[in-house]
Amino acid sequence: MSAHANDTPPESDAAPSGAPRNRLLLTIGLLLVIAAGVVLRIWRLGELPYGLYHDEAYYGLDALGVLHGHHALYFPANNGREPLFIYVMAGTIALFGQNVLGVRAAGALFGLLTIPAAWLLGATWANRRAGLIAAAVLAVTLWHVHLSRIGFRAVSLGLFVALALGLAAAGLRRRDRRLLLSAGIAYGLSFYTYLAARFTPLSLIVFLAYGWLAHRGWLRAHWRDLLMIAVPAGLVGLPLLILTITQPELVLGRGGQVGIWNPAINGGDPLGMLAGNVLKALGMFVWRGDWIWRHNVPYRPVFDPLLGTVFLAGVVLAVLRPRHRAALTLALLW
């Protein structure tokens, strides 16, 4: 996609190289990246990290319940969890057995599939070289490797987000209904992965508002294409929405427990808690990350100093060029 003019969509300003030799090299590079990602995610998967955390055990028990005929749209145990990861884990347990490997193979599968999905996202929003870099960074970045090696559903969200945005970009560029519908389905499925998906509509709404200001002509020309994404997304997510309306205590219970609006969490200062959390979230990229060992090497930021410098440069670029590169604006909002 290309976004040179003010009435164009969030797209790339550089078309992928058409040279067969370059394409071959990029394809070989992607295969090597995927191979590296495979090794990092499956080597001694049943042994490292040692033992099962109690969250993983809950997933395993629910997956066993699925294998014995208990099919649910939302699983209430352990504060409630979305179903997609549990159903996939049921398949991996059936394949590998009732053991650590069976539980963690689900996370490894989602993690591995996210690597080519990251390539798709980078390639469609920018170019194939950017896609290769995105896939390479994801393949070796510690936080994603670690989440791919535990039986925890958070790793599944990135896959469907990358697929949704990548397929949407390709579909909008080509005016391809199948790609647009597929993007909508992928986005709808993201709400069945991890509760953080519930915040993504806010980013997209703000992005549409930005598009109305900076690329109004493009939005007017493509509103039907955007509907072809929104409608299947809404239909796929509708059962979970109905469940949320009819049983809010089931679906929204965890959010109520840990939300900053909970007095037990905010200590009487919700705005202060919000500001502190925002600063911590911003700092996780290059300064200090999660201290809980099951999620991270304690306090390690997402990026090392080299990648962190490149990341900060990208943030500055997104801030300085919001009209020229709408894809950067979406990344910043996200």
Disulfide bonds with the S-S distance in Angstrom:
none
